[in-house]
Amino acid sequence: MVPERNTPISDESEAAAEARRLIEDAYRPAPTVPTSYRDDTPLPLVGTAPPHPQPGRPPMSQRAADASGMMLAAGYTSVLLGGSASLVLWVAGHVDPLVVALVVGAPVAFLGVLSRVFKSAKAVVAAAPTEHTHLYTGTVIQDHRQSTAISTTRGLVVRTHNDLHN
């Protein structure tokens, strides 16, 4: 690379020489040294380097990711509820400890009772018979008779004879 001039050009011959120099520099052949290289060798599937933890949530199953999100949401909610309770207590100044215990304990007891109700409702739904809906077109005959088969097996080469009794 040619250094730039720091002094101004004084006459036309010097300007013409500078112009020729710039044009020659522009049309000079490119260097033969490669400027890039592509390595096409296949990469190994498993390397020797230890695993590096990636930013963000660690890889986990969908169920674990859902549970993690629920835990984070519950944590944020508990911070909000605790902060608002602290603010109410600070604003109130003086409160009776029994009132605080009732106000704080009542929602927890209510949630415990509510969870038991939902569990028992879930058990009732699970015990209920499933409803079957059949849609037919045309004449339908339903036969609810039961038959018991008496089976006998005899011989060297086994043959089974079923006698149906209605």
Phi, psi and omega per residue, in radians:
M1 nan 2.352 -3.103
V2 -1.522 2.357 3.142
P3 -1.199 2.585 3.132
E4 -1.351 2.757 3.120
R5 -1.457 2.443 3.080
N6 -1.832 -0.189 -3.123
T7 -1.840 2.529 3.125
P8 -1.211 2.664 3.132
I9 -1.422 2.301 -3.029
S10 -1.680 -0.672 -3.101
D11 -2.238 3.087 -3.039
E12 -1.272 -0.605 -3.139
S13 -1.155 -0.674 3.094
E14 -1.181 -0.640 3.104
A15 -1.156 -0.715 3.117
A16 -1.138 -0.707 3.116
A17 -1.117 -0.694 3.116
E18 -1.151 -0.681 3.122
A19 -1.131 -0.754 3.097
R20 -1.073 -0.731 3.141
R21 -1.089 -0.736 3.131
L22 -1.142 -0.711 3.135
I23 -1.157 -0.734 3.112
E24 -1.116 -0.669 3.108
D25 -1.135 -0.637 -3.118
A26 -1.213 -0.606 -3.100
Y27 -1.728 0.242 3.106
R28 -1.216 2.460 -3.129
P29 -1.079 2.620 -3.129
A30 -1.210 2.625 3.111
P31 -1.161 2.637 -3.087
T32 -1.525 -0.016 3.124
V33 -1.319 2.250 3.140
P34 -1.141 2.479 -3.129
T35 -1.703 -0.218 3.087
S36 -2.596 2.828 -3.142
Y37 -2.538 2.335 3.092
R38 -1.946 2.114 3.131
D39 -1.619 1.957 -3.080
D40 -1.670 0.155 3.121
T41 -1.211 2.416 -3.101
P42 -1.178 2.515 3.126
L43 -1.420 2.566 3.108
P44 -1.228 2.570 3.128
L45 -1.209 -0.673 3.129
V46 -2.207 2.166 -3.116
G47 -1.715 -3.103 -3.132
T48 -1.672 -0.162 -3.126
A49 -1.284 2.489 3.102
P50 -1.225 2.718 3.136
P51 -1.126 2.497 -3.135
H52 -1.926 2.221 -3.134
P53 -1.110 2.299 -3.123
Q54 -1.585 2.722 3.122
P55 -1.214 2.709 3.116
G56 1.672 -2.862 -3.133
R57 -1.258 2.497 3.091
P58 -1.218 2.736 3.130
P59 -1.147 2.363 -3.138
M60 -2.727 2.968 3.136
S61 -1.248 2.904 -3.133
Q62 -1.115 -0.673 3.138
R63 -1.125 -0.746 3.120
A64 -1.161 -0.657 3.109
A65 -1.141 -0.690 3.098
D66 -1.126 -0.767 3.133
A67 -1.121 -0.687 3.115
S68 -1.106 -0.741 3.097
G69 -1.108 -0.686 3.109
M70 -1.148 -0.681 3.123
M71 -1.156 -0.706 3.089
L72 -1.103 -0.750 3.126
A73 -1.113 -0.718 3.107
A74 -1.140 -0.646 3.092
G75 -1.116 -0.789 3.106
Y76 -1.104 -0.703 -3.139
T77 -1.130 -0.719 3.138
S78 -1.145 -0.620 3.075
V79 -1.129 -0.749 3.127
L80 -1.136 -0.767 3.135
L81 -1.153 -0.752 3.115
G82 -1.118 -0.723 3.108
G83 -1.128 -0.718 -3.140
S84 -1.215 -0.644 3.081
A85 -1.133 -0.723 3.092
S86 -1.090 -0.704 3.131
L87 -1.128 -0.741 3.112
V88 -1.104 -0.751 3.128
L89 -1.150 -0.676 3.133
W90 -1.161 -0.712 3.131
V91 -1.196 -0.666 -3.108
A92 -1.167 -0.498 3.102
G93 1.407 -1.278 -3.096
H94 -2.202 2.112 3.110
V95 -2.296 2.752 3.112
D96 -1.370 2.299 -3.138
P97 -1.053 -0.550 3.112
L98 -1.142 -0.707 3.113
V99 -1.126 -0.746 3.113
V100 -1.065 -0.765 3.138
A101 -1.090 -0.721 3.120
L102 -1.171 -0.742 -3.121
V103 -1.162 -0.688 -3.110
V104 -1.398 -0.626 -3.067
G105 -1.427 -0.452 -3.090
A106 -1.091 -0.812 3.120
P107 -1.103 -0.627 3.130
V108 -1.145 -0.776 3.111
A109 -1.119 -0.700 3.112
F110 -1.090 -0.732 3.116
L111 -1.154 -0.635 3.093
G112 -1.107 -0.769 3.113
V113 -1.139 -0.735 -3.140
L114 -1.083 -0.694 3.129
S115 -1.146 -0.648 3.097
R116 -1.136 -0.692 3.113
V117 -1.091 -0.772 -3.141
F118 -1.140 -0.666 3.122
K119 -1.132 -0.750 3.141
S120 -1.202 -0.614 3.085
A121 -1.152 -0.638 3.109
K122 -1.144 -0.692 3.114
A123 -1.156 -0.654 3.118
V124 -1.145 -0.747 3.137
V125 -1.141 -0.677 -3.133
A126 -1.195 -0.555 -3.112
A127 -1.422 -0.341 -3.110
A128 -1.186 2.513 3.113
P129 -1.185 2.560 3.137
T130 -1.333 2.529 -3.123
E131 -1.596 2.240 3.121
H132 -1.892 2.245 3.094
T133 -2.010 2.174 3.130
H134 -2.046 2.244 3.118
L135 -1.958 2.093 -3.111
Y136 -2.122 2.694 2.953
T137 -2.132 2.319 -3.135
G138 1.744 -3.012 -3.110
T139 -1.350 2.315 -3.125
V140 -2.185 2.271 3.068
I141 -2.102 2.133 3.120
Q142 -1.818 2.206 -3.124
D143 -1.952 2.046 -3.086
H144 -1.830 0.267 3.134
R145 -1.222 2.544 3.087
Q146 -1.904 2.521 3.105
S147 -2.208 2.525 3.081
T148 -1.975 2.323 -3.106
A149 -1.800 2.307 3.041
I150 -1.785 2.108 -3.018
S151 -1.924 2.321 3.050
T152 -2.219 2.392 3.138
T153 -2.204 2.156 -3.108
R154 -2.461 2.730 2.976
G155 1.799 2.889 3.109
L156 -1.236 -0.780 2.977
V157 -1.670 2.024 -2.930
V158 -1.285 2.281 3.011
R159 -2.223 2.363 -3.137
T160 -1.896 2.220 3.070
H161 -1.948 2.111 3.103
N162 -1.790 2.120 3.062
D163 -1.784 2.029 -3.103
L164 -1.544 2.289 3.094
H165 -2.105 2.193 3.135
N166 -1.773 nan nan
